């Protein structure tokens, strides 16, 4: 079929008051071959949320909560649509159903279609979905952010030249040229040049327009903006509809009358039902026909929200009257008379090839590295803290490390401080850091930008420099100030051992966080676990006296593995230790006797290093499985 000769049904906001003339047939923008112009409609659409309730000492039961109740509607091609309604009315559910964004635990009955195809036939790149709250990597500039998104969103066959051209075109189209090299920011910076709230909203539009989607869904795009910024955002949407021939559907929260009349169509949702669907400038006359008159000089949007929020009785009256009105009849006729296109050949269903997984991992890791470079505040503070603690520890042990009976205690004290500082602090640091990254991950994960494994691995890779630099600096300062062994072999192996201790601690922190899915719950269990790991290190209790049922903990105690490895490394080649002149003081004659005192064996040095490597891998493997499982079940918090 020649698309130039097809017709679409448009709501005509300039039509006379006769309801029968509020729709008319028109060609596609002068008969041009426009494949984006497809209507959206839905019939008998019901949505239920499946809620699980756990009963005390009984198995959980599942209840169904009705979110949408057999609604139907029609959105003409290439139109700007506003969805309004009270909180909990079902606005977001309706838009998510039309955008194929409903979570897995939501049940959908009925049908929602675009042209002749169900919305479920459309992929994420066909839709742009702009969330209410803007979430960005604030350290990136607008251009860097769009380039990163383009790398993950666009077809992998897109050349770098075309990709850069697309980013530049979107920047120019939305008027972002002046702030293209400005950092996005997080919205709370003081004294830094970042984007305003309105500019951030437009960057959200730009992000979704990179793939040139035919349909753009926006969740409260004007909420939190001043009137000027809100008008600017609406004008951007109007330009997308008129110039780019896109369908833009928005959830709007109490707009001004002027702002509301900028839309082609208004859909009111109340208590899971449709209360009105039609031109915004005819909504007030419909409410008057039902018996609700808007006072003079009163914001029409505020009046509508007041009626729909007043009581269940008024809501049911409005919804019942609409179902029997000519407005509803027009919607039904539009659905019945819909001209079906053969959409299988349209560009909206073009064969889109997502970038390869290693490419996504590369760019995601690069973004995390860039974020650490751009926002080094936390890392710098932690680094300076490490240096300060290392200097204080070094001063405490300055001149005390000697091969004497008194020096044995000092040497072991140095080892204890090397292990302790790289044991506790890194673990709790990553446990607090991971939850701050989850909101942006959930947003990008649900948008199919990348999968959970890519996020997890990129996160681990970006942490490697910190994992090497911090323990190396700390160990070097303490090692030199305390006057430990001067041979390079002993020094480098000491650094490697402390790095491994920190690495295992961070992997353990990730594991507890992802097993329990809650920081507070994870901290409740990790603290006693850490105490047991430290107690069974060979410092506070002789390993010979450890009960047999705790031997497995000794084998996985990286505190013990690191402490024993450092002890062996220092004392294995010591052949003489000066004894005290006091005959009542026990005398350990050489390094082997020191090792025997702690029940340490020289042969355990390299096996302990290998064990810590395997613990690092093992903890991350458990953490990885838990994280990916929670992500797929939408249970990340």
N, C-alpha and C positions, 0 to 999 in steps of 0.2 A: 504493500500500500504506500502511495506517495504521501509522506507526512505533510507536505505543503497543502494538501487538499483536505486534511482532517480538521475537525472542529473540537474545541474545548469549551466547557461550560464555565462562565465567569460570573461571579457575583458582581453586580453593577451597583456601586454605592451611590451613583448619581441618578438612579432610576426613580420614577415617581412613586408615590406612596402605594399605588396598587401592587399588592404582594405578588400577583401573577406576573408582573413585569420586572421583578427584581432579579431575574436571571435572563441572560440572552446569549445567543450563540455568536462567536466571533472567530476569525481565523487567527492563526499563530503569528502575531506581530508582522503583519504585512505579508503573510504567506511564506515566511522563511522556513527553511528546514531546521526546526528547533526540536531536538530530541530530548531536551530537559523538561518540556511542558507535558507533564503527566499528572493526572489528578490522583488524590489520595482519598479513599473512602473506606468506611467500616460499617459492618452490620452485625447486630446481635452480639456485640463485643462485651464479654464479661471477663473480669480479671479477679482471681482469688489469690490471697497470700496464704501460704501454708505455714502455720505457726505451731512449733513444737513446744509442748509443756511437759516438764518433768514432774512426776508425782513422787512424793516421799515413799521410798521402798517399793515403788512400782515402776513399770516400764513407762516411757514417755508416750504421750498421746499427741496426735496432730489434729489441729482444728483449722477450719477454712474461714478467712476473713474476706468478705466481699468488698472489693475496691472499686470496681466498675460494674454497673448492673444493666446489661443488655443495651448498650448505647449504640447509636448509629450516627454517622456524620459524613460530610462531603467537603473536601477542600479543593477548590478549582486549581488548575495548573498555574504556576507562576504567580502566586499571590502571597501577600503578607498577612499572616493570621495571628490573632491574639487569643490566648486561652486564659481565662480568668476564673476565679472561684475562691471560696474560703480555704483556710488551712485544712488539710485532710480530705478535701472534696474529691480528689482523684485526678487533679491536673497533671502532676508529674507522671502518674501511672499511665494516663492516656497518651501523653507524648512519648513515653518510653515504649509503649506498645506499638505506636506508629513508626518509631525509629528502630524497632527490633532490638531494644536495649533492656528488656525485662530480665531480672535476675533468674537464676535457675530454679529457685524455690517458689516462683510465681507461676500459677496456672492460667492459661489464656484459652477462652472459648469464643467461638464465633470467627469472624474473618476480618482482616485488615489488609487492604490491597493498594497497590500502586499500579495504575493501568489495569492490566489483566493478571498481574502476578502478585502473589502474597508478599508481604514485606519481608518474610523470612527468606525469600529468594535473593534478597539484596545483601551485599556485603558491607562491612564497615566503611569502606572507601566510597561507597555510594552516598553515604550520609555524613553531614557535618553535625556534630553534637556538642553544643557549647553549654557547659555546666554553670550553675549559679555562682559558685565560688571559683575565682581564678586561682589556679595553682601553676606556678612556673618554677623553674630553676632560676632564682632571682639574680644570680651572679652573671648570667648570660646577657648579652645585648639582644635587641630585637632581631637584628639580622642573624646573629649566631643561633638564636632560638629557632627561627624559621628555617635556617639551613639544616639544623639538627633534625627538626621535625620532617623536613622534606626528604632527608636521607632515609627515614624510617617509614614514611607514608607513601612516597611515590613508587611507581613501578620500578623494579630493579633494572629494567631495560632503559630507563631514562639516563641519558648521558649527563656528565657533570655540567656541560655547557647549557643544556636544556633545563637542568635542575636550578642552576643559578639564575637563568632567565626567568623561570617560574617564580622564584623567591622575589626577584626584583620587580616582576609584574604585580605581584600581590602587594608588595610594599607601596608601589606607586598607586595602585588602584584604590587602596584604603587610606592614602595620605599619610603614610608612616615615614616618609623620607626624612623629615627633620629629626626624628627620634630613632632612626635605624641603628645608630651606633651608641645608643643610650642603654645602660643596664636596666633590665626590667624591674628588679628590686622585689621586695616582699611586701611592700605597702606600709612598712613601719619604720623606715630609715629616717634618721634626722641628719641634716647637713649633707646628704648625698643626692646627686642628680639621678633620679629614677623616674619611672613613668607615673603619671597620674592615674586615678581610677578609671576615667574614661578611656585613656590610651591603652590601659591593660585590657579593657573589654574589647577594644578594636584589635589588639594583638590576638585575643582569643578568636575573633572572627578570622583574622589572617591565617591562624594555625589551621582552622577547619577548611579554609578555602584553597589550601595548597593542592588538594587532590581534585579541585574543581567539582565538588559534589553537586548533584541536582537538587538536593533537599538539605536545608539547614534548620536544625532544631536548637532553640535557645531557651535555657531555663533561667528566667528572671534576669535578662541582660541589663536592665536599667536599675535594679535594686542597689541601693547604696550610692547612687550617683546624684549629683545636683541636676537641676532642670536643664542647664546648658549641655552637660555631658550626656544626659539621657536623650535630648533632642539630636545630638550629634550621632549617637549610636543608632537611633531610629532612622536617621537620614542615610546612614550606611546601609541599613537593611533595605530601605526603599530603593536605593541605587542597585543593590544586588538583584532585586525583583525586576526592576524596569530595564536595566542595562544588561544584566547577566542572565535574565530569564530563569531565575531560581525560585523555588518555593521556600519561604521562610516562615517557620512556625515558632511562636514565642509564648512562654508563660509570663504574663505581666502582673505585677502586684500594684494595685491602686495607682494607675497612671492619671495624669491630668486629662481633661476632656479633649484638649488639643492633641495630646499624644495619642489618645485612644482612637481618635478619628483619622489618624494617619494610617491605620490598618485597613485592609480590604475586607476582612472578615473577623467577627468576634464569636468565640465559642465560650459559653458559660457552663461550668461544671459545678454541680452541687450534690453532695451526698451520693456520689457515684453515678449520677444521672446528668443528662444534658438539659440545662435550663433555658438555653437560647443558642441559636446558631444563625448568623446572618450579618448584614452590614452593621457596623457599630452605631451609625447614626439613626438606625431604626430600633435599637434595643430599648430606648426609653419609651417610645410609643408602644412597644409590645408590653412593657411592664404596666403602662397606663391602661392598656386594654384588659389587663388581668386585675386591675384595681389598685395598683401601687403608683401613685403620681409623684414624680420627682419635683421637689420644691424649686422655685426660681433661684437662679444664681447658686445652685448647688452642684458640686462636682458629680457628674453622671456616674463615673466609676465608683466613687464613694457610696453613692446611693444604691447602686446595684449590689455592691459588697454588703451593705447594711441589710438589704432585704434577704440575700442568700445566707447571711450569717445569723438572722434574727431567730428563727425557730424552725423545727422540723416541719411544722404545719405550713408555714409560708413557703418553705422550699418545695414541699410536695405539691402545693397549689401551683406554683410557677412551673415546675417540671411537667405536671399533668396538663396544664393549659398549653404549654409549648408543644407537647406531643400531639395535641389535637389542633394545633394552629396551622395556618397556611405556610408558615416558615418551615415547619417540620415536613409538610407535604412537598414543598419545593425540594428539600433535601432528599426525600424518598424518590421523587421523580428524577432528580439528578443522578441518583445511584442506578435507578432502573433504566434510564435512557443513556447510560454511559456507553460511549463508543469505544470498543475494545481495540487496542492496538496490538500488533504482533511485536511485543517488546523484546523478544529474544534477540533481535538484531540491533537493539539500541545501544548507544554508547554507555548508558548507565549500567549495562550489564557486560561491559567490555572485560576482556580477559586480563585481570589484574594479577601481576606476579609480585608477591611481597619480597623485599630484600632477603638475601640469604641470612641464616642465623648468625654466622661469624661476623658478618657486616654489622648487624644490629649490636652484637656484643662489643665490637670495636668502637662504634660511635657512642654507645652508652658508657663504656669505660672512659672514653675520652672526655665525656661531659663531667663525670665525677672527678676526674683528675683536674679539669679546668675549674670546677667548683672549689676544690681544695686550694688551688693556687689563688683564685680570686677572693675567697673568703677564708684566709688562713688564721683568723682570730682565735678560734678554739684550739687549733693545732699549735699555734704560737704560744698561747697561754699554757697549754699542757707541756710543751717543750721547755719553756722557761721554768715551769714547776719542776720538771725532771732535773734540769741543770741545778736549780737551787737545792733540791733534796740531795743530789749527788755531791755537791760541795759540802753540805752539812755533814753528810755521812763520812766523806773523805776527811774532814777536819776531826771528827770524832775518833777515827782510826789512824790519824797521822802519827807515824813513828811507833805504832804499837805492834805492827806485823813483824815478828821476829821468829826465828826458829828456836824458841824456848818453850818451856812449859806454859808460861803466861801467854806467849804468842799464839799458842794453839787456839785458845779461846777467841783471840782477836781475829785470826784467820777465818774461823768458822762463823764468827759474827759478820764479817764482810760478806761471806757467801750467803748467809741468811738474808742480809739486806739486798743483795743483788737479786735473789729469787723473789723476795717479798714484794719489792717495788714493781717487778714485772709480772706479778701474779694477780694481785687484787685490783689495782687501778685500771689496767687495760680491760679486764673482764667487765667491770661495772660501767666503764666508759662506753663500750660498744652496746651494752644492754640499754643504755639511755639514748644512744645515737640512733639505733635502728628504728624505733617507733616514729621518730621525726621524719623519716624518709618514706614511711608507708602511705601517707595521703597522696603524694604525687605518684607513687608506684601504682596504687589502686586506680587512679584516674587514667594513667597511660596504659595500664594492663587491660582495663575494661574497654579501652579504645583500640585494643589489638595492635598497639605499637610494637610491643615485644612481649615475651613470655616470662614467667617467673624464674626459670633457670638463668636466663640472660641477666635479669636484674641481680640475682644473688651472686653470680660469678663476677659480674662487673663490680659489684660492691666489694667483694673480697680482693679483686685485683687492684682496685683503687686504694686499698688500705695497706698494700705491701710496702710502699715507701715509709709510711709511719712505723710499720712493723719492724723495719730495719734501722731507721735513723734513731728512734727514741732509745731502745735498749743499747745501741752502740755508743751513743753519747754518754748515757748514764754509766754504763760499765767502764768506759774509758776514763772518765773523771775519777770514779771511785778506785779503779784499778791503779791509776797512777798516783793519786794522793795517798792511798794506803800503803804503797810500796810493795805491791804483789810481785810475782815472778816477772822478770824482765824479758824472757825469751818470747819471740813472736808467736811460736806455736801455742804456748800456753795462753797468750793474750787472745789470739784469734779464736781458739776453741772456746775460751770463756765467753767471748762475744756471741759465738754461734749458740752456745747453751742458753744464754739469757734471751736471745732472740726466739729460740724454740719455746722457752717457758712462756714468753709473752704471746707467741702465736697460739699455743695450746689454750691459754687463758681466754684469748679473744674468741677462739672457736667454741670453747665451752660456754661463753656468754651468749653467742649466737644460738647455740643449741638449746639452752634453757629458755631463751626468749621465744623461740619458734615452737618448742614443745608445748609450752603453756599458753602462748598467744597473748599474754598479758604481762606487762612489766611488773606490776605489784605482786602477782602470783609467782612469777619467775624469781623475784628477789626473795620471796618467802622460802623457797626451796633451795636456792643456790647458796644462801648464807650458811646454813648448817652443813651443806655438802663441802663448801670451801674449808670450814673449820676441821672437818674430819680429814680432808686431804692434807691439811697443814699439820695436824697432830701426828699423823702417821708418816711424817717425813724423815723420821730417824733423829730428830732434834729433841723432841719432848718425850719420846718413849723409845726404848731400845727395841729394835726390830725383832730381836729374839723373843721378846715377851708379848708380841702382838698375837691375839687369839687367831686360831686357824681360819675362822670364818670371816676374818677381816683381811686375809692375805691378798684377796683379789683387789681390794682398795689400794693396798701398798703398790701393787703392780701397775695401777693406772694413775697413781699419785705423781703427777708431773712435778709437784713441789719436791717430793722425795727423789725423783729421777734426776732433776736438775741439781739439787743439793748434793746428792751422792756423786754425780758426774764431776762437779766442781771440786769436791773433796778429793776424789781420786786423782784428778788432773794436777792438783797442787802437791799432794803428799806421796804420790806413787814413787817418785825418784828421790825422796828425802831419806838419806842414810844416817843422819845424826841429828838429834835434838838435845840441846843442853838441858841438864837436869837442875832443879832448884837445890840450893844449899841446905834447905830444910829437909831432913830425912823423913819427916812425916808426910810430906807432899808426894803423891804418886808421880812416878816418872815414866813417860812414854819415850822410849829410846830412839825410835825412828818412825818414818811415815807409815810403815806397815802396821805398827801398833796403834797409831791413830785411827787407821781404817778399821782395824779389828774392834776398837772401842765402839764404833758406830755400826758394826756389823756390815761394813762396806767391803766390796771385793773389786780388785783391780780389773778383773775381766769384764766387769759390768759397764765400763766406760762407754764404749761404742754401742753395745746393745741398748743402753739407756737413751742415747741420742736417737737411735733408730726407732725406739718405742715412742719417743715424743713426736717424731715425724708421723708415725702411724696414728697416734692419738689426735693430732691436728687434722689429719685426713678423716679419721673416723668420726670425730665430733662434727665436722663440717658435713659429712655425709648424712648423719642423722638429722642435723639442722636443715640441710637442703631438702630432704624428703618431707619433713614436717612443713617447711615453708611452702613448697610447691603444692602440697596437698591442701593446706589452708587457703592458698590463693585460688585454687580451682573450686573449692567449696565456698568461696566468698566469705571466709571466716577470719580474715586478717583484721586486727584491731589496733 
